[in-house]
Structure formats: structure tokens, C-alpha cells
Amino acid sequence: MSADTQLIHVEVVYALPNEQRVFQLVVNRESTVDEIIQKSGVLSVYPDIDLSVKKVGVFSRNVKLDATVRDKDRIEIYRPLLADPKEIRRKRAEQAKNAGKSDPVTGGKPSPVRKSAEPS
């Protein structure tokens, strides 16, 4: 293999609420995720990133820092969620139930096809 076939193009992405940074690199095919992140310079720009705490992934799939990547992969450094999505849905459903906007049988959105139970 020639030296050119040993190199791959990858991106390292880190997103904040108001900004997203993409670092494009050409690295050796055997480079690990950790080595690529170190080489990208993202840790210099955002010193608050702690890879022992933050999760990383490739195209939305969690990977370990010792994983290798393929040509044109995007390495993503994830931030923790501000709120649990399940808890948010649970609260929204409870509010709809209390407001009488939910289906009494399923607890979901009212079905326009289903006839409501009318008291006799």
C-alpha cells in the first residue's frame, strides 16, 4: 500500500447550544478516536472537555476512545442532556391528562375516529 492509502479524512465535531465547531483532519488509518481528538485541537479550543466523562460517537453511535474509524467518518463529542426526555414526555402527558386533552382510554392524543363515551 502506498502512503496515500494509509491516510483517511475525518471530522471531529463539538456542538454547544450557540455554536458548532467542525475540525477536519487527514490522519493515519490506524489512528484511534482518542488520538484523532487530541490531534484535532478541539481540546485546546474547549479545555472544559473531559474525555473521561464525555461520551463520544461516530455518526450518532457511541464508540470507545480506543476504536478506529473509517474514511469520511465524523467523530462527535457529546454533551450531557439538560433534561431526561422520558421525564419531559411524562410531564407533558400528565399535563394533557389534567387539562382533559388526552384520550381517557389510551392516555394519548384523542382519536378523531373514536367516539367519546357519553354518560347515559
MODELLER restraints for C-alpha pairs under 7 A, 6 or more apart:
rsr = mdl.restraints
at = mdl.atoms
rsr.add(forms.Gaussian(group=physical.xy_distance, feature=features.Distance(at['CA:6:A'], at['CA:28:A']), mean=5.72, stdev=0.5))
rsr.add(forms.Gaussian(group=physical.xy_distance, feature=features.Distance(at['CA:6:A'], at['CA:29:A']), mean=5.34, stdev=0.5))
rsr.add(forms.Gaussian(group=physical.xy_distance, feature=features.Distance(at['CA:7:A'], at['CA:26:A']), mean=6.28, stdev=0.5))
rsr.add(forms.Gaussian(group=physical.xy_distance, feature=features.Distance(at['CA:7:A'], at['CA:27:A']), mean=5.37, stdev=0.5))
rsr.add(forms.Gaussian(group=physical.xy_distance, feature=features.Distance(at['CA:7:A'], at['CA:28:A']), mean=4.60, stdev=0.5))
rsr.add(forms.Gaussian(group=physical.xy_distance, feature=features.Distance(at['CA:7:A'], at['CA:29:A']), mean=5.40, stdev=0.5))
rsr.add(forms.Gaussian(group=physical.xy_distance, feature=features.Distance(at['CA:8:A'], at['CA:26:A']), mean=5.50, stdev=0.5))
rsr.add(forms.Gaussian(group=physical.xy_distance, feature=features.Distance(at['CA:8:A'], at['CA:27:A']), mean=5.50, stdev=0.5))
rsr.add(forms.Gaussian(group=physical.xy_distance, feature=features.Distance(at['CA:8:A'], at['CA:28:A']), mean=6.25, stdev=0.5))
rsr.add(forms.Gaussian(group=physical.xy_distance, feature=features.Distance(at['CA:8:A'], at['CA:29:A']), mean=5.77, stdev=0.5))
rsr.add(forms.Gaussian(group=physical.xy_distance, feature=features.Distance(at['CA:8:A'], at['CA:71:A']), mean=4.71, stdev=0.5))
rsr.add(forms.Gaussian(group=physical.xy_distance, feature=features.Distance(at['CA:9:A'], at['CA:25:A']), mean=5.78, stdev=0.5))
rsr.add(forms.Gaussian(group=physical.xy_distance, feature=features.Distance(at['CA:9:A'], at['CA:26:A']), mean=4.55, stdev=0.5))
rsr.add(forms.Gaussian(group=physical.xy_distance, feature=features.Distance(at['CA:9:A'], at['CA:27:A']), mean=6.52, stdev=0.5))
rsr.add(forms.Gaussian(group=physical.xy_distance, feature=features.Distance(at['CA:9:A'], at['CA:71:A']), mean=5.32, stdev=0.5))
rsr.add(forms.Gaussian(group=physical.xy_distance, feature=features.Distance(at['CA:9:A'], at['CA:72:A']), mean=5.15, stdev=0.5))
rsr.add(forms.Gaussian(group=physical.xy_distance, feature=features.Distance(at['CA:10:A'], at['CA:24:A']), mean=5.97, stdev=0.5))
rsr.add(forms.Gaussian(group=physical.xy_distance, feature=features.Distance(at['CA:10:A'], at['CA:25:A']), mean=5.45, stdev=0.5))
rsr.add(forms.Gaussian(group=physical.xy_distance, feature=features.Distance(at['CA:10:A'], at['CA:26:A']), mean=6.36, stdev=0.5))
rsr.add(forms.Gaussian(group=physical.xy_distance, feature=features.Distance(at['CA:10:A'], at['CA:71:A']), mean=6.25, stdev=0.5))
rsr.add(forms.Gaussian(group=physical.xy_distance, feature=features.Distance(at['CA:10:A'], at['CA:72:A']), mean=4.87, stdev=0.5))
rsr.add(forms.Gaussian(group=physical.xy_distance, feature=features.Distance(at['CA:10:A'], at['CA:73:A']), mean=5.13, stdev=0.5))
rsr.add(forms.Gaussian(group=physical.xy_distance, feature=features.Distance(at['CA:10:A'], at['CA:74:A']), mean=5.86, stdev=0.5))
rsr.add(forms.Gaussian(group=physical.xy_distance, feature=features.Distance(at['CA:11:A'], at['CA:22:A']), mean=6.41, stdev=0.5))
rsr.add(forms.Gaussian(group=physical.xy_distance, feature=features.Distance(at['CA:11:A'], at['CA:23:A']), mean=5.45, stdev=0.5))
rsr.add(forms.Gaussian(group=physical.xy_distance, feature=features.Distance(at['CA:11:A'], at['CA:24:A']), mean=4.47, stdev=0.5))
rsr.add(forms.Gaussian(group=physical.xy_distance, feature=features.Distance(at['CA:11:A'], at['CA:25:A']), mean=6.12, stdev=0.5))
rsr.add(forms.Gaussian(group=physical.xy_distance, feature=features.Distance(at['CA:11:A'], at['CA:73:A']), mean=6.49, stdev=0.5))
rsr.add(forms.Gaussian(group=physical.xy_distance, feature=features.Distance(at['CA:11:A'], at['CA:74:A']), mean=4.68, stdev=0.5))
rsr.add(forms.Gaussian(group=physical.xy_distance, feature=features.Distance(at['CA:11:A'], at['CA:75:A']), mean=5.96, stdev=0.5))
rsr.add(forms.Gaussian(group=physical.xy_distance, feature=features.Distance(at['CA:12:A'], at['CA:22:A']), mean=5.77, stdev=0.5))
rsr.add(forms.Gaussian(group=physical.xy_distance, feature=features.Distance(at['CA:12:A'], at['CA:23:A']), mean=5.03, stdev=0.5))
rsr.add(forms.Gaussian(group=physical.xy_distance, feature=features.Distance(at['CA:12:A'], at['CA:24:A']), mean=6.52, stdev=0.5))
rsr.add(forms.Gaussian(group=physical.xy_distance, feature=features.Distance(at['CA:12:A'], at['CA:37:A']), mean=6.64, stdev=0.5))
rsr.add(forms.Gaussian(group=physical.xy_distance, feature=features.Distance(at['CA:12:A'], at['CA:40:A']), mean=6.88, stdev=0.5))
rsr.add(forms.Gaussian(group=physical.xy_distance, feature=features.Distance(at['CA:12:A'], at['CA:74:A']), mean=5.86, stdev=0.5))
rsr.add(forms.Gaussian(group=physical.xy_distance, feature=features.Distance(at['CA:12:A'], at['CA:75:A']), mean=4.69, stdev=0.5))
rsr.add(forms.Gaussian(group=physical.xy_distance, feature=features.Distance(at['CA:12:A'], at['CA:76:A']), mean=5.93, stdev=0.5))
rsr.add(forms.Gaussian(group=physical.xy_distance, feature=features.Distance(at['CA:13:A'], at['CA:21:A']), mean=5.76, stdev=0.5))
rsr.add(forms.Gaussian(group=physical.xy_distance, feature=features.Distance(at['CA:13:A'], at['CA:22:A']), mean=4.64, stdev=0.5))
rsr.add(forms.Gaussian(group=physical.xy_distance, feature=features.Distance(at['CA:13:A'], at['CA:23:A']), mean=6.38, stdev=0.5))
rsr.add(forms.Gaussian(group=physical.xy_distance, feature=features.Distance(at['CA:13:A'], at['CA:74:A']), mean=6.96, stdev=0.5))
rsr.add(forms.Gaussian(group=physical.xy_distance, feature=features.Distance(at['CA:13:A'], at['CA:75:A']), mean=6.07, stdev=0.5))
rsr.add(forms.Gaussian(group=physical.xy_distance, feature=features.Distance(at['CA:13:A'], at['CA:76:A']), mean=4.84, stdev=0.5))
rsr.add(forms.Gaussian(group=physical.xy_distance, feature=features.Distance(at['CA:13:A'], at['CA:77:A']), mean=6.34, stdev=0.5))
rsr.add(forms.Gaussian(group=physical.xy_distance, feature=features.Distance(at['CA:14:A'], at['CA:20:A']), mean=5.92, stdev=0.5))
rsr.add(forms.Gaussian(group=physical.xy_distance, feature=features.Distance(at['CA:14:A'], at['CA:21:A']), mean=5.49, stdev=0.5))
rsr.add(forms.Gaussian(group=physical.xy_distance, feature=features.Distance(at['CA:14:A'], at['CA:22:A']), mean=6.80, stdev=0.5))
rsr.add(forms.Gaussian(group=physical.xy_distance, feature=features.Distance(at['CA:14:A'], at['CA:76:A']), mean=6.14, stdev=0.5))
rsr.add(forms.Gaussian(group=physical.xy_distance, feature=features.Distance(at['CA:14:A'], at['CA:77:A']), mean=5.35, stdev=0.5))
rsr.add(forms.Gaussian(group=physical.xy_distance, feature=features.Distance(at['CA:15:A'], at['CA:21:A']), mean=6.23, stdev=0.5))
rsr.add(forms.Gaussian(group=physical.xy_distance, feature=features.Distance(at['CA:23:A'], at['CA:40:A']), mean=6.10, stdev=0.5))
rsr.add(forms.Gaussian(group=physical.xy_distance, feature=features.Distance(at['CA:25:A'], at['CA:40:A']), mean=6.75, stdev=0.5))
rsr.add(forms.Gaussian(group=physical.xy_distance, feature=features.Distance(at['CA:30:A'], at['CA:68:A']), mean=6.34, stdev=0.5))
rsr.add(forms.Gaussian(group=physical.xy_distance, feature=features.Distance(at['CA:31:A'], at['CA:68:A']), mean=6.07, stdev=0.5))
rsr.add(forms.Gaussian(group=physical.xy_distance, feature=features.Distance(at['CA:32:A'], at['CA:65:A']), mean=6.66, stdev=0.5))
rsr.add(forms.Gaussian(group=physical.xy_distance, feature=features.Distance(at['CA:32:A'], at['CA:66:A']), mean=5.21, stdev=0.5))
rsr.add(forms.Gaussian(group=physical.xy_distance, feature=features.Distance(at['CA:32:A'], at['CA:67:A']), mean=5.35, stdev=0.5))
rsr.add(forms.Gaussian(group=physical.xy_distance, feature=features.Distance(at['CA:32:A'], at['CA:68:A']), mean=4.59, stdev=0.5))
rsr.add(forms.Gaussian(group=physical.xy_distance, feature=features.Distance(at['CA:33:A'], at['CA:65:A']), mean=5.03, stdev=0.5))
rsr.add(forms.Gaussian(group=physical.xy_distance, feature=features.Distance(at['CA:33:A'], at['CA:66:A']), mean=5.99, stdev=0.5))
rsr.add(forms.Gaussian(group=physical.xy_distance, feature=features.Distance(at['CA:33:A'], at['CA:67:A']), mean=5.74, stdev=0.5))
rsr.add(forms.Gaussian(group=physical.xy_distance, feature=features.Distance(at['CA:33:A'], at['CA:68:A']), mean=5.98, stdev=0.5))
rsr.add(forms.Gaussian(group=physical.xy_distance, feature=features.Distance(at['CA:34:A'], at['CA:65:A']), mean=4.84, stdev=0.5))
rsr.add(forms.Gaussian(group=physical.xy_distance, feature=features.Distance(at['CA:34:A'], at['CA:66:A']), mean=6.36, stdev=0.5))
rsr.add(forms.Gaussian(group=physical.xy_distance, feature=features.Distance(at['CA:43:A'], at['CA:49:A']), mean=6.33, stdev=0.5))
rsr.add(forms.Gaussian(group=physical.xy_distance, feature=features.Distance(at['CA:54:A'], at['CA:77:A']), mean=6.89, stdev=0.5))
rsr.add(forms.Gaussian(group=physical.xy_distance, feature=features.Distance(at['CA:54:A'], at['CA:78:A']), mean=6.15, stdev=0.5))
rsr.add(forms.Gaussian(group=physical.xy_distance, feature=features.Distance(at['CA:54:A'], at['CA:79:A']), mean=6.51, stdev=0.5))
rsr.add(forms.Gaussian(group=physical.xy_distance, feature=features.Distance(at['CA:55:A'], at['CA:77:A']), mean=6.24, stdev=0.5))
rsr.add(forms.Gaussian(group=physical.xy_distance, feature=features.Distance(at['CA:55:A'], at['CA:78:A']), mean=5.44, stdev=0.5))
rsr.add(forms.Gaussian(group=physical.xy_distance, feature=features.Distance(at['CA:56:A'], at['CA:62:A']), mean=5.83, stdev=0.5))
rsr.add(forms.Gaussian(group=physical.xy_distance, feature=features.Distance(at['CA:56:A'], at['CA:63:A']), mean=6.06, stdev=0.5))
rsr.add(forms.Gaussian(group=physical.xy_distance, feature=features.Distance(at['CA:56:A'], at['CA:75:A']), mean=7.00, stdev=0.5))
rsr.add(forms.Gaussian(group=physical.xy_distance, feature=features.Distance(at['CA:56:A'], at['CA:76:A']), mean=5.51, stdev=0.5))
rsr.add(forms.Gaussian(group=physical.xy_distance, feature=features.Distance(at['CA:56:A'], at['CA:77:A']), mean=4.55, stdev=0.5))
rsr.add(forms.Gaussian(group=physical.xy_distance, feature=features.Distance(at['CA:56:A'], at['CA:78:A']), mean=5.74, stdev=0.5))
rsr.add(forms.Gaussian(group=physical.xy_distance, feature=features.Distance(at['CA:57:A'], at['CA:63:A']), mean=4.87, stdev=0.5))
rsr.add(forms.Gaussian(group=physical.xy_distance, feature=features.Distance(at['CA:57:A'], at['CA:75:A']), mean=5.71, stdev=0.5))
rsr.add(forms.Gaussian(group=physical.xy_distance, feature=features.Distance(at['CA:57:A'], at['CA:76:A']), mean=5.15, stdev=0.5))
rsr.add(forms.Gaussian(group=physical.xy_distance, feature=features.Distance(at['CA:57:A'], at['CA:77:A']), mean=6.66, stdev=0.5))
rsr.add(forms.Gaussian(group=physical.xy_distance, feature=features.Distance(at['CA:58:A'], at['CA:73:A']), mean=6.56, stdev=0.5))
rsr.add(forms.Gaussian(group=physical.xy_distance, feature=features.Distance(at['CA:58:A'], at['CA:74:A']), mean=5.50, stdev=0.5))
rsr.add(forms.Gaussian(group=physical.xy_distance, feature=features.Distance(at['CA:58:A'], at['CA:75:A']), mean=4.65, stdev=0.5))
rsr.add(forms.Gaussian(group=physical.xy_distance, feature=features.Distance(at['CA:58:A'], at['CA:76:A']), mean=5.97, stdev=0.5))
rsr.add(forms.Gaussian(group=physical.xy_distance, feature=features.Distance(at['CA:59:A'], at['CA:74:A']), mean=5.85, stdev=0.5))
rsr.add(forms.Gaussian(group=physical.xy_distance, feature=features.Distance(at['CA:59:A'], at['CA:75:A']), mean=6.86, stdev=0.5))
rsr.add(forms.Gaussian(group=physical.xy_distance, feature=features.Distance(at['CA:96:A'], at['CA:102:A']), mean=5.55, stdev=0.5))
rsr.add(forms.Gaussian(group=physical.xy_distance, feature=features.Distance(at['CA:102:A'], at['CA:108:A']), mean=5.33, stdev=0.5))
rsr.add(forms.Gaussian(group=physical.xy_distance, feature=features.Distance(at['CA:102:A'], at['CA:109:A']), mean=5.10, stdev=0.5))
rsr.add(forms.Gaussian(group=physical.xy_distance, feature=features.Distance(at['CA:102:A'], at['CA:110:A']), mean=5.49, stdev=0.5))
rsr.add(forms.Gaussian(group=physical.xy_distance, feature=features.Distance(at['CA:103:A'], at['CA:109:A']), mean=5.69, stdev=0.5))
rsr.add(forms.Gaussian(group=physical.xy_distance, feature=features.Distance(at['CA:103:A'], at['CA:110:A']), mean=4.42, stdev=0.5))
